[in-house]
Amino acid sequence: MKRNKLSFEEIERARDRILQEYDHYIVRFMKPRKLRNDFEDRYLSVLKLRMDMASFLHAEMTTIRELQRKEEERISNEHNKAAEKASQGMRKKPGSFADKIIKENREKIAKYPDKAVHPDASFEIRRLFGAMSEFEHKYWPDIERCMRKIAPSMFSGPRVVLERRIFDVWSDTKDGVSPRLASYVALFHRFPRNVRDIERYEQRFIVDSGYLLHDIYREIGAIKTNDILKVDERNFLEKMYEYVHTVIDDFRLNDFKSQ
């Protein structure tokens, strides 16, 4: 039986689902972002060659899910081995390497505001949203004013695009959370809760925040020495440049950079 061709909208939805799977895989298992880029390269090649997109997308979805399954199996095996050693009477050393890394990461981001999202929201989500909500209210208006000074037209430069993305991801305009996080909070009110969906939304928010921070960092770097700006404005942008870099580093978002 001949398979019906997918519509453009169906292809795009399938592609987005696969990209989300890669984002989840990269963040959860700390894998290189190159895996995501390689998929996008293959997708574009198949698109240009007008090959069977349905078969390609099915194979790609199967591949990324198999990669996730193998990682989960590997982690499970490691946990089982650790449990077996413990049961054999081996004395556990105080604080494993993984525990120390987690503790260090939490200490790095503990300095940022703890923004109310939901009582069961993860520590990292609360702190990241707190940091970015503060940035949006406290610093972005002055950064945006400097950008508008250099590119006065509302249609010139990246200002308008960044403004829309900041509003969607970080602006606490919908019941105290951003439009993006409103869908995340809604998941906690479903019964039964779908833990996998909650984790996916958390990873999506972290990934999108990473890309947005890198784009803001790049744009600040492009204008911070512009002669149109006053000395105090250039000094302010230099501080913001360093601040955004610190946030990227503290929340381990270094890999989420637009190409």
Secondary structure by P-SEA (a helix, b strand, c coil): cccccccaaaaaaaaaaaaaaaaaaaaaacccaaaaaaaaaaaaaaaaaccaaaaaaaaaaaaaaaaaaaaaaaaaaaaaaaaaaaaaccccccccaaaaaaaaaaaaacccccccccccccaaaaaaaaaaaaaacccaaaaaaaaaaacccccccaaaaaaaaaaaccccccccccccaaaaaaaaacccccaaaaaaaaaaaaaaaaaaaaaaaaaaaaccccccccaaaaaaaaaaaaaaaaaaaaacccccccc
